[in-house]
Amino acid sequence: MPSLKGVLQTVFSNTLKLKSMTFTQKTRKFFILGLFSLAVTCLFAQEKDTTIYPLAAVEAKPLYEGKADSAIYRAIGRNLRMPMSVRYEVGTVGRVYINFVVDEQGTLEPNSVRLLMFEPAPTAKNPKPKRVIDEKLLTAVQIDCVVESKRVIGLLTNWTPAKIGGKGVRCTMTLPISFKNEGTIIQR
């Protein structure tokens, strides 16, 4: 098998003789040269780690703004706008569990923010409500809560990435966000 150095010398010495060739020969030479450079690039390129680690598998979990968990909930509390439909409900509407991925640079991955589960609050009529994991089965009020939760989580962009062996890795996180109306009820 010829060495890489020998192959490179042969390819590049042949490209210098292009002036005496016809157009189709030149095209063929450039095509072969392009394929060869693509093969060399693929051979020496390192693959990017696309593994998404669960929170339990990392040594250091992602931190919002490099601070403790309380910073996440303060930021959520500052940015959360109670949906209008929740203002018509009495008491607690429920809890939304939002799942998202923080990448190795500490940013939220695009389109990774999604509903994991909606847990309706118990009521007198329904003391043990079932958890909903399909967005198609949510009520209008619950959908408003999920949309607002996704919006608020999407605003949390400044993360310290999760680490394994001192190296930043992609990590999935889940945050619960509760919706309750403790103020006055808006009359319809």
LINDAHU-V294309 format. One record per residue. N is the residue number from 1. RES is the residue in one small letter. PHI is phi in whole degrees, 0 to 359 (999 if undefined). Layout:
n=(N & N)
res=(RES & RES)
phi=(PHI & PHI)
This chain:
n=(1 & 2 & 3 & 4 & 5 & 6 & 7 & 8 & 9 & 10 & 11 & 12 & 13 & 14 & 15 & 16 & 17 & 18 & 19 & 20 & 21 & 22 & 23 & 24 & 25 & 26 & 27 & 28 & 29 & 30 & 31 & 32 & 33 & 34 & 35 & 36 & 37 & 38 & 39 & 40 & 41 & 42 & 43 & 44 & 45 & 46 & 47 & 48 & 49 & 50 & 51 & 52 & 53 & 54 & 55 & 56 & 57 & 58 & 59 & 60 & 61 & 62 & 63 & 64 & 65 & 66 & 67 & 68 & 69 & 70 & 71 & 72 & 73 & 74 & 75 & 76 & 77 & 78 & 79 & 80 & 81 & 82 & 83 & 84 & 85 & 86 & 87 & 88 & 89 & 90 & 91 & 92 & 93 & 94 & 95 & 96 & 97 & 98 & 99 & 100 & 101 & 102 & 103 & 104 & 105 & 106 & 107 & 108 & 109 & 110 & 111 & 112 & 113 & 114 & 115 & 116 & 117 & 118 & 119 & 120 & 121 & 122 & 123 & 124 & 125 & 126 & 127 & 128 & 129 & 130 & 131 & 132 & 133 & 134 & 135 & 136 & 137 & 138 & 139 & 140 & 141 & 142 & 143 & 144 & 145 & 146 & 147 & 148 & 149 & 150 & 151 & 152 & 153 & 154 & 155 & 156 & 157 & 158 & 159 & 160 & 161 & 162 & 163 & 164 & 165 & 166 & 167 & 168 & 169 & 170 & 171 & 172 & 173 & 174 & 175 & 176 & 177 & 178 & 179 & 180 & 181 & 182 & 183 & 184 & 185 & 186 & 187 & 188)
res=(m & p & s & l & k & g & v & l & q & t & v & f & s & n & t & l & k & l & k & s & m & t & f & t & q & k & t & r & k & f & f & i & l & g & l & f & s & l & a & v & t & c & l & f & a & q & e & k & d & t & t & i & y & p & l & a & a & v & e & a & k & p & l & y & e & g & k & a & d & s & a & i & y & r & a & i & g & r & n & l & r & m & p & m & s & v & r & y & e & v & g & t & v & g & r & v & y & i & n & f & v & v & d & e & q & g & t & l & e & p & n & s & v & r & l & l & m & f & e & p & a & p & t & a & k & n & p & k & p & k & r & v & i & d & e & k & l & l & t & a & v & q & i & d & c & v & v & e & s & k & r & v & i & g & l & l & t & n & w & t & p & a & k & i & g & g & k & g & v & r & c & t & m & t & l & p & i & s & f & k & n & e & g & t & i & i & q & r)
phi=(999 & 292 & 285 & 297 & 297 & 295 & 296 & 298 & 297 & 295 & 296 & 287 & 290 & 288 & 288 & 286 & 268 & 290 & 296 & 270 & 264 & 279 & 297 & 294 & 293 & 298 & 299 & 297 & 296 & 292 & 296 & 295 & 298 & 295 & 298 & 295 & 294 & 295 & 296 & 294 & 298 & 294 & 292 & 261 & 285 & 267 & 283 & 280 & 286 & 257 & 289 & 253 & 272 & 288 & 301 & 289 & 267 & 264 & 281 & 234 & 282 & 296 & 239 & 283 & 54 & 72 & 246 & 289 & 301 & 298 & 294 & 296 & 289 & 295 & 294 & 295 & 298 & 291 & 261 & 287 & 249 & 295 & 299 & 301 & 295 & 289 & 293 & 271 & 272 & 262 & 75 & 278 & 274 & 158 & 234 & 257 & 255 & 253 & 250 & 207 & 241 & 259 & 277 & 290 & 266 & 94 & 245 & 288 & 288 & 299 & 62 & 263 & 281 & 213 & 286 & 268 & 193 & 243 & 248 & 294 & 286 & 293 & 232 & 295 & 287 & 227 & 290 & 231 & 289 & 277 & 286 & 249 & 247 & 252 & 297 & 291 & 262 & 278 & 281 & 298 & 296 & 294 & 297 & 301 & 294 & 294 & 298 & 294 & 296 & 297 & 297 & 293 & 296 & 298 & 280 & 276 & 252 & 263 & 251 & 268 & 291 & 292 & 229 & 228 & 64 & 79 & 252 & 294 & 227 & 284 & 219 & 266 & 228 & 230 & 238 & 270 & 231 & 267 & 240 & 215 & 251 & 261 & 271 & 282 & 272 & 282 & 280 & 278)
